[in-house]
Amino acid sequence: MTGGFRFRLTGRTPPLDVEGWRRRAGRRVPPMVWAYIENGADTERTLGENRSAYRDWYLNQRVLTRTTDVDLTTTVAGTRLDLPVAVAPVGLAGAAHWHGDLGLARAAERSGTRMVLSSASTYSIEEVARGTDERHWFQLYPWGDRALTASLMDRARDSGFTALFVTVDVPVYGNRLRERRTGMGLPPTLTPRRVLQAALRPRWAYAYLRHRRTTLRNLVPDGTRGTAVESVTVQSENLTADIGWNDLEWIRSRWDGPLFVKGVLHPDDAERVVDLGADGVVVSNHGGRQLDAVQPTVRALPAVAQRVGHRAEVLVDGGIRSGADVAVALALGARACLVGRPAVYGLAGGGADGVAEVLRILREELVRNLTMMGVAASADLAPHHLTPAPR
Ligand code: FNR
């Protein structure tokens, strides 16, 4: 080592892991927005267990394996990815940072992966298509209003989105208590204290007032200022529990490209989805935001992968916060993972650059782990690379 020091004015290092980005994000956005990002449904048991269930597994270390140049490539929905981690759809991303969905998409493509654009995005389908270099994927809620659903599918197709992710775990909106307690309802309820809390995050408040990226622009296509509440109302009025298999059949018949169904936990549902012609499933419980007390996704994954993995692409999301978590998910049968909150932490903490940094950290962690596990390619991961931890 050559001698000498590097000199910095403060000792604060940039976040080194996803948890560091989480802490930074929590300092940057007002409590109302933070509650929206972080909270789960009801008791938040599933939210917590999505994370803790990864501790049920140990990674197997192997030595003297000459593992160099670890290969992380995979293919999802016909798109080659350089990283087996894509960005999950997150609604209202513009509340975290004005770069919003466009920042998520640009960071994903810079990182060799893709984003699933939420129906409830704060940049419209067309804005994201115009602002990006690669073709991304679109998430659709099967709205009660078929004309609205059809128009979103058409707009996504015409804008070049290549795959459709139909989210089926929101027949009703989950009971998210932290959100409700902090006034993130319809309309959001402001109090002098909440306004002051926002003002105390001047960087966020300034950008919010300047860019106002909180309108769900797909739902009020010409909407700009003043229509945020109106757009969220369109969304909530169109949520319906009155959707069934025939609706999925109808969506399948209207969409030519790859179709994934997101929000599947039961292998019987996964099988039926694939029988109906879906190309893949996302094992997901919506990040613990919908039905509380369901299984954590990493527990549900093996049975789904076993049932349909030979004829459909199986993805998983929920609680993935490190390269080690990604390795476990892939070993248990996922072709790739999606990350929701980690991407939003990056966005809130540093805009598109923050998201890219979170994805870089996950990549580095995964490469380092696979090197020490003696696994040359993430696609080779299999159950024998793991040991169950004693319960
Ligand atoms: C979501 N999620 C979600 N899913 C979806 O299909 N459409 C959506 O609009 C949203 N919106 C949304 C907002 C926020 C703030 C969060 C945190 C999540 C769920 C998301 O796609 C994904 O399933 C979970 O986020 C995965 O869990 P982790 O990675 O956040 O633990």
Boltz pocket constraint, residues with backbone or C-beta under 6 A from the ligand:
constraints:
  - pocket:
      binder: B
      contacts: [[A, 36], [A, 37], [A, 38], [A, 50], [A, 88], [A, 89], [A, 90], [A, 91], [A, 92], [A, 118], [A, 119], [A, 120], [A, 139], [A, 167], [A, 262], [A, 284], [A, 285], [A, 286], [A, 287], [A, 288], [A, 317], [A, 318], [A, 319], [A, 320], [A, 338], [A, 339], [A, 340], [A, 341], [A, 342], [A, 344]]
      max_distance: 6.0
